[in-house]
Amino acid sequence: AKELLAKPESVLVVWHHGTMAKIVRHFPVVNPEDVPKHLENIRENAIRGTLTQEMLDSLLAEFVTSVTSKGNVSGNSESTQRLLLSFLPPDRVDAIMEEINVSIDVDRHMYAQDIAASKAHAAMLAGQGIITASDAKNIAKGLDTILAEIGKGDFDFKRALEDIHMNVESRLSELIGPAAGRLHTARSRNDQVATDFRLYVRDVIDETDAALAAFQHALVTRALEHAGTVMPGFTHLQTAQPVTFGHHLLAYVEMAARDRGRFADARKRLNESPLGAAALAGTSFPIDREMTATALGFDRPMRNSMDAVASRDAVLEFLGAATILQTHLSRLAEELVLWTTDAFGWVGLSDAFTTGSSIMPQKRNADAAELVQIGRASCRERV
């Protein structure tokens, strides 16, 4: 290392682990024309290591400035300035650790939200003069290409890149080159993940609310048809007071209304933007958090940066509302199972929502309803 440091024109790429360090890459800078090659070498090493995008951007910018302004990587009066890139040691990661550290199988479902947040961030960076308008345009175009690729099933998700964020960034780099690295300026993986997660849960809440509205409409329609259809009400599964089938169905309309109210409350609390909180304490770049919050449909930026990146209670609140909803759906499903039995014979389900028996072909099993009940157990497991 001392011999290499003595050379006036060179770049060192090292990995470190605790106090141990080892040089894994060394190349001389002869003239500015070599810059693209060196940038690619640095980027390839960064992808394989744990260097954050923010650190990489800073180092690459310093490298380009040094080379283009002086023709080499020169130093100050005391010692030669060097670019030292930090990496994990090349020892193979334990297979178990590698498996539990990969999240792409799950967070790939947030691809649309990740791309939307990145487009808003890039537009803000350009608006603030942090990156050029040309870079922002290329970034947006590249992200739209990735969105289309994923939508058509043509995108190659790579487990080696761990998560949706690195998969998108890596592909963006392939599409538009060095400009892709500037996307992560003034942003950490921490506020990026928190933002994507809130956008995703908000979208799921909106989809769930629309489905519940349709559910209520179907129940009300059927209830009006059977406003005068008398049926026994039950307590302890014993015949109790007479009611109408319409009245019985409207009970679920009320339950669904409360479910929608809970989701609406959860949405209101989660609809604040973590973007701009960076790792945990913001960034020195002159960003505009109001701009990105508005672009992404948030009511406002989150007030505290540490709360923004570390809190997930909004997700738990959604899951709590979803669990209550599932108990209501399970209750209706259980009644459908009972009502379609020969003992009751009140309701018939079409073949589209029933299954048969391999040995008793005359049977029509209400498996669709039973699977809704199973959903109650799986929902609990997901929580």
C-alpha positions as CSV (number, residue, x, y, z in Angstrom):
1,A,0.0,0.0,0.0
2,K,2.8,2.4,0.8
3,E,4.5,1.7,-2.5
4,L,1.2,2.4,-4.4
5,L,0.5,5.6,-2.4
6,A,3.9,6.9,-3.4
7,K,2.8,6.9,-7.0
8,P,1.6,10.4,-7.9
9,E,-1.2,9.3,-10.3
10,S,-3.3,6.4,-9.2
11,V,-6.5,5.3,-7.6
12,L,-6.9,2.7,-4.9
13,V,-10.0,0.6,-4.3
14,V,-9.9,-1.3,-1.0
15,W,-12.2,-3.4,1.1
16,H,-12.3,-3.1,4.8
17,H,-13.6,-5.1,7.7
18,G,-13.0,-3.6,11.1
19,T,-9.4,-2.5,11.2
20,M,-8.3,-4.9,8.5
21,A,-7.9,-3.7,4.9
22,K,-6.7,-5.1,1.6
23,I,-6.1,-3.5,-1.8
24,V,-8.3,-5.2,-4.4
25,R,-8.0,-2.7,-7.2
26,H,-5.3,-0.3,-8.4
27,F,-5.1,1.5,-11.7
28,P,-3.2,4.6,-12.9
29,V,-4.9,7.7,-14.2
30,V,-2.9,8.7,-17.3
31,N,-5.2,11.2,-19.0
32,P,-8.9,12.3,-18.8
33,E,-9.8,9.9,-21.7
34,D,-9.4,7.0,-19.3
35,V,-12.1,8.4,-16.9
36,P,-15.0,6.3,-18.3
37,K,-13.0,3.1,-17.9
38,H,-12.2,3.9,-14.3
39,L,-15.7,5.0,-13.5
40,E,-17.0,1.6,-14.8
41,N,-14.4,-0.2,-12.7
42,I,-15.4,1.7,-9.6
43,R,-19.1,1.1,-10.2
44,E,-18.7,-2.7,-10.9
45,N,-16.8,-3.0,-7.6
46,A,-19.4,-1.0,-5.8
47,I,-22.3,-3.2,-7.0
48,R,-20.5,-6.2,-5.6
49,G,-19.8,-4.6,-2.3
50,T,-21.8,-2.7,0.4
51,L,-20.8,0.8,-0.6
52,T,-23.9,3.0,-0.4
53,Q,-25.0,4.8,-3.5
54,E,-24.6,8.2,-1.7
55,M,-20.9,7.4,-0.9
56,L,-20.4,6.1,-4.5
57,D,-21.8,9.3,-6.0
58,S,-19.6,11.5,-3.8
59,L,-16.5,9.6,-4.7
60,L,-17.2,9.5,-8.4
61,A,-17.9,13.2,-8.4
62,E,-14.6,13.8,-6.6
63,F,-12.8,11.5,-9.0
64,V,-14.3,13.3,-12.1
65,T,-13.5,16.7,-10.7
66,S,-9.9,15.8,-9.9
67,V,-9.2,14.3,-13.3
68,T,-11.0,16.8,-15.5
69,S,-9.6,19.8,-13.7
70,K,-6.0,18.6,-13.4
71,G,-5.6,15.8,-15.8
72,N,-4.7,13.4,-12.9
73,V,-5.5,12.6,-9.3
74,S,-3.3,15.0,-7.5
75,G,-3.1,15.9,-3.9
76,N,-2.7,18.7,-1.5
77,S,0.5,20.1,-0.1
78,E,0.8,17.6,2.7
79,S,0.0,14.3,0.9
80,T,-1.3,12.8,-2.3
81,Q,-5.1,12.7,-2.2
82,R,-6.6,9.3,-2.9
83,L,-10.0,7.8,-3.5
84,L,-10.6,5.0,-1.0
85,L,-13.7,2.9,-1.7
86,S,-15.0,0.8,1.1
87,F,-16.0,-2.8,0.6
88,L,-16.7,-6.0,2.5
89,P,-14.0,-8.6,2.5
90,P,-14.2,-11.0,-0.5
91,D,-14.9,-14.0,1.8
92,R,-18.1,-15.8,0.8
93,V,-21.1,-14.8,2.8
94,D,-22.7,-17.6,4.8
95,A,-25.5,-19.2,2.8
96,I,-28.0,-18.7,5.6
97,M,-27.1,-15.0,5.9
98,E,-27.3,-14.6,2.1
99,E,-30.8,-16.2,2.0
100,I,-32.3,-14.1,4.8
101,N,-30.7,-10.9,3.6
102,V,-32.3,-11.1,0.1
103,S,-35.7,-9.4,0.0
104,I,-36.3,-9.2,-3.8
105,D,-38.8,-12.1,-3.7
106,V,-41.0,-9.9,-1.5
107,D,-40.3,-6.3,-2.2
108,R,-40.4,-6.7,-6.0
109,H,-44.1,-6.1,-5.6
110,M,-43.2,-2.5,-4.7
111,Y,-41.6,-1.8,-8.1
112,A,-44.2,0.7,-9.2
113,Q,-43.9,2.7,-5.9
114,D,-40.1,2.6,-6.0
115,I,-40.1,3.9,-9.6
116,A,-42.6,6.6,-8.8
117,A,-40.7,7.8,-5.8
118,S,-37.4,7.9,-7.8
119,K,-39.0,9.9,-10.6
120,A,-40.3,12.5,-8.0
121,H,-36.9,12.6,-6.4
122,A,-35.1,13.1,-9.7
123,A,-37.5,15.9,-10.7
124,M,-36.9,17.6,-7.3
125,L,-33.1,17.3,-7.7
126,A,-33.3,19.0,-11.1
127,G,-35.7,21.7,-9.8
128,Q,-33.2,22.5,-7.0
129,G,-30.3,22.6,-9.4
130,I,-28.6,19.6,-7.7
131,I,-28.6,17.6,-11.0
132,T,-29.0,18.8,-14.5
133,A,-32.4,18.9,-16.3
134,S,-30.8,16.6,-18.9
135,D,-29.9,14.0,-16.3
136,A,-33.4,14.2,-14.8
137,K,-34.9,13.6,-18.2
138,N,-32.7,10.6,-18.9
139,I,-33.4,9.2,-15.4
140,A,-37.2,9.5,-15.9
141,K,-37.0,8.0,-19.4
142,G,-34.9,5.1,-18.1
143,L,-37.3,4.5,-15.1
144,D,-40.3,4.4,-17.5
145,T,-38.5,1.8,-19.6
146,I,-37.9,-0.3,-16.5
147,L,-41.6,0.1,-15.4
148,A,-42.7,-1.2,-18.8
149,E,-40.2,-4.1,-18.7
150,I,-41.5,-5.2,-15.3
151,G,-45.1,-4.8,-16.4
152,K,-44.5,-7.0,-19.5
153,G,-42.6,-9.6,-17.5
154,D,-39.4,-8.9,-19.4
155,F,-37.4,-7.7,-16.4
156,D,-34.6,-9.9,-15.0
157,F,-34.9,-9.7,-11.2
158,K,-31.5,-10.7,-9.7
159,R,-31.2,-12.1,-6.2
160,A,-27.5,-11.1,-6.1
161,L,-28.7,-7.4,-6.0
162,E,-30.8,-8.2,-2.9
163,D,-33.8,-5.9,-3.3
164,I,-36.0,-4.0,-5.7
165,H,-34.1,-0.8,-5.1
166,M,-30.8,-2.1,-6.2
167,N,-32.4,-4.1,-9.1
168,V,-33.9,-0.9,-10.5
169,E,-30.8,1.1,-10.0
170,S,-28.6,-1.5,-11.6
171,R,-30.8,-1.7,-14.6
172,L,-31.1,2.1,-14.8
173,S,-27.3,2.2,-14.9
174,E,-27.3,-0.2,-17.9
175,L,-29.8,1.9,-19.7
176,I,-28.5,5.5,-19.2
177,G,-24.9,5.1,-17.8
178,P,-23.3,7.4,-15.2
179,A,-26.4,9.6,-14.9
180,A,-28.1,6.8,-13.0
181,G,-25.7,7.2,-10.1
182,R,-26.9,10.8,-9.6
183,L,-30.4,9.6,-8.8
184,H,-29.4,8.6,-5.3
185,T,-28.0,12.0,-4.5
186,A,-29.4,13.4,-1.2
187,R,-31.3,10.1,-0.6
188,S,-30.5,7.0,1.6
189,R,-31.8,3.5,1.3
190,N,-33.5,4.2,4.6
191,D,-35.9,7.0,3.5
192,Q,-36.3,5.3,0.1
193,V,-37.6,2.1,1.7
194,A,-39.8,3.9,4.1
195,T,-41.3,6.0,1.3
196,D,-41.9,3.0,-1.0
197,F,-43.5,1.1,1.9
198,R,-45.9,3.9,2.7
199,L,-46.8,4.3,-1.0
200,Y,-47.4,0.6,-1.3
201,V,-49.6,0.3,1.8
202,R,-51.6,3.4,0.7
203,D,-52.3,1.8,-2.7
204,V,-53.4,-1.4,-1.0
205,I,-55.7,0.5,1.2
206,D,-57.2,2.3,-1.8
207,E,-57.7,-1.1,-3.6
208,T,-59.2,-2.6,-0.5
209,D,-61.6,0.3,0.0
210,A,-62.8,0.0,-3.6
211,A,-63.3,-3.8,-3.2
212,L,-65.3,-3.2,0.0
213,A,-67.5,-0.6,-1.7
214,A,-68.3,-3.1,-4.4
215,F,-69.0,-5.7,-1.7
216,Q,-71.4,-3.4,0.1
217,H,-73.2,-2.6,-3.2
218,A,-73.6,-6.3,-3.9
219,L,-75.0,-6.9,-0.4
220,V,-77.4,-4.0,-0.6
221,T,-78.6,-5.1,-4.0
222,R,-79.4,-8.6,-2.8
223,A,-80.9,-7.3,0.5
224,L,-83.4,-5.2,-1.5
225,E,-84.4,-8.3,-3.5
226,H,-85.0,-10.1,-0.2
227,A,-86.4,-7.4,1.9
228,G,-89.5,-9.6,2.6
229,T,-87.8,-13.0,2.6
230,V,-88.3,-14.4,6.1
231,M,-85.7,-16.6,7.7
232,P,-84.9,-17.7,11.2
233,G,-82.3,-15.8,13.2
234,F,-80.0,-17.9,15.2
235,T,-78.3,-17.8,18.6
236,H,-75.9,-20.6,19.5
237,L,-76.9,-22.1,16.1
238,Q,-80.4,-22.6,17.6
239,T,-83.5,-21.1,16.0
240,A,-84.3,-17.8,17.7
241,Q,-86.3,-14.8,16.4
242,P,-87.5,-14.5,12.8
243,V,-85.8,-11.9,10.6
244,T,-85.5,-11.2,6.9
245,F,-82.7,-12.3,4.7
246,G,-82.3,-8.7,3.6
247,H,-81.8,-7.6,7.3
248,H,-79.3,-10.3,7.8
249,L,-77.2,-9.2,4.8
250,L,-77.3,-5.6,5.8
251,A,-75.5,-6.5,9.0
252,Y,-72.4,-7.1,6.8
253,V,-72.9,-3.8,5.1
254,E,-72.5,-2.1,8.5
255,M,-69.4,-4.2,9.3
256,A,-67.8,-3.3,6.0
257,A,-68.5,0.4,6.7
258,R,-66.6,0.2,9.9
259,D,-63.8,-1.7,8.1
260,R,-63.6,1.1,5.5
261,G,-63.5,3.7,8.3
262,R,-60.5,1.9,9.9
263,F,-58.6,1.8,6.6
264,A,-59.4,5.5,6.0
265,D,-58.0,6.4,9.5
266,A,-54.9,4.3,8.8
267,R,-54.4,6.0,5.5
268,K,-54.7,9.4,7.0
269,R,-51.9,8.8,9.5
270,L,-49.6,7.1,7.0
271,N,-50.0,9.7,4.3
272,E,-46.9,11.7,5.2
273,S,-43.6,11.6,3.2
274,P,-40.4,10.2,4.8
275,L,-38.4,11.2,1.6
276,G,-35.6,13.6,2.5
277,A,-34.9,12.2,5.9
278,A,-31.9,10.3,4.4
279,A,-30.2,7.8,6.7
280,L,-31.8,9.3,9.8
281,A,-30.8,13.0,10.1
282,G,-31.5,14.6,6.7
283,T,-29.0,15.8,4.1
284,S,-26.9,18.9,3.5
285,F,-28.2,19.1,-0.1
286,P,-30.8,21.9,-0.6
287,I,-33.7,19.6,-1.2
288,D,-37.4,20.5,-1.4
289,R,-39.3,18.0,0.7
290,E,-42.6,19.7,0.0
291,M,-42.1,19.2,-3.7
292,T,-41.6,15.5,-3.5
293,A,-44.4,15.1,-0.9
294,T,-46.9,16.8,-3.2
295,A,-45.7,14.9,-6.3
296,L,-46.3,11.6,-4.6
297,G,-49.7,12.6,-3.2
298,F,-48.6,12.8,0.4
299,D,-50.3,15.4,2.7
300,R,-47.0,16.7,4.0
301,P,-43.4,15.7,4.8
302,M,-42.9,13.8,8.1
303,R,-41.7,16.3,10.8
304,N,-39.0,14.2,12.4
305,S,-36.4,12.5,10.3
306,M,-35.7,9.6,12.8
307,D,-39.4,8.9,13.1
308,A,-39.6,8.9,9.3
309,V,-37.0,6.2,8.6
310,A,-37.6,4.0,11.7
311,S,-41.3,3.8,12.3
312,R,-43.6,1.1,10.8
313,D,-46.6,1.5,13.0
314,A,-48.6,2.7,10.0
315,V,-48.2,-0.8,8.5
316,L,-49.2,-2.5,11.7
317,E,-52.3,-0.3,11.8
318,F,-53.2,-1.4,8.3
319,L,-52.7,-5.1,9.3
320,G,-54.9,-4.6,12.3
321,A,-57.7,-3.3,10.2
322,A,-57.1,-6.1,7.7
323,T,-57.4,-8.7,10.5
324,I,-60.7,-7.3,11.7
325,L,-62.0,-7.3,8.1
326,Q,-60.9,-10.9,7.7
327,T,-62.9,-12.0,10.8
328,H,-66.0,-10.4,9.2
329,L,-65.4,-12.1,5.9
330,S,-64.8,-15.4,7.7
331,R,-68.1,-15.0,9.6
332,L,-70.0,-14.7,6.3
333,A,-68.0,-17.5,4.7
334,E,-69.0,-19.8,7.6
335,E,-72.6,-19.0,7.1
336,L,-72.4,-19.8,3.4
337,V,-70.8,-23.1,4.2
338,L,-73.6,-24.0,6.5
339,W,-76.4,-22.7,4.2
340,T,-75.2,-24.7,1.2
341,T,-75.3,-28.0,3.2
342,D,-78.1,-30.5,2.7
343,A,-79.1,-29.8,6.3
344,F,-80.0,-26.2,5.5
345,G,-80.3,-26.1,1.7
346,W,-80.9,-22.4,1.7
347,V,-78.3,-21.2,-0.8
348,G,-76.9,-22.7,-4.0
349,L,-73.5,-21.7,-5.4
350,S,-72.6,-22.0,-9.1
351,D,-70.1,-24.5,-10.4
352,A,-67.7,-21.5,-10.8
353,F,-67.4,-21.2,-7.0
354,T,-67.6,-24.9,-5.9
355,T,-65.6,-28.1,-6.3
356,G,-66.7,-31.6,-6.7
357,S,-65.6,-34.9,-5.2
358,S,-63.5,-37.6,-6.9
359,I,-65.6,-40.4,-5.4
360,M,-69.0,-38.5,-5.1
361,P,-69.5,-36.4,-8.2
362,Q,-72.9,-35.3,-7.1
363,K,-71.4,-33.2,-4.4
364,R,-70.9,-29.4,-4.6
365,N,-68.4,-28.2,-1.9
366,A,-68.3,-24.6,-1.0
367,D,-64.5,-24.5,-1.2
368,A,-64.5,-20.8,-2.1
369,A,-66.1,-19.9,1.2
370,E,-63.8,-22.3,3.1
371,L,-60.8,-20.7,1.5
372,V,-61.9,-17.3,2.8
373,Q,-62.0,-18.8,6.3
374,I,-58.5,-20.2,5.8
375,G,-57.5,-16.6,4.8
376,R,-58.2,-15.7,8.4
377,A,-55.4,-18.0,9.5
378,S,-53.0,-16.9,6.8
379,C,-53.7,-13.3,7.6
380,R,-52.7,-14.0,11.2
381,E,-49.5,-15.7,10.0
382,R,-48.6,-12.7,7.8
383,V,-49.1,-10.3,10.7
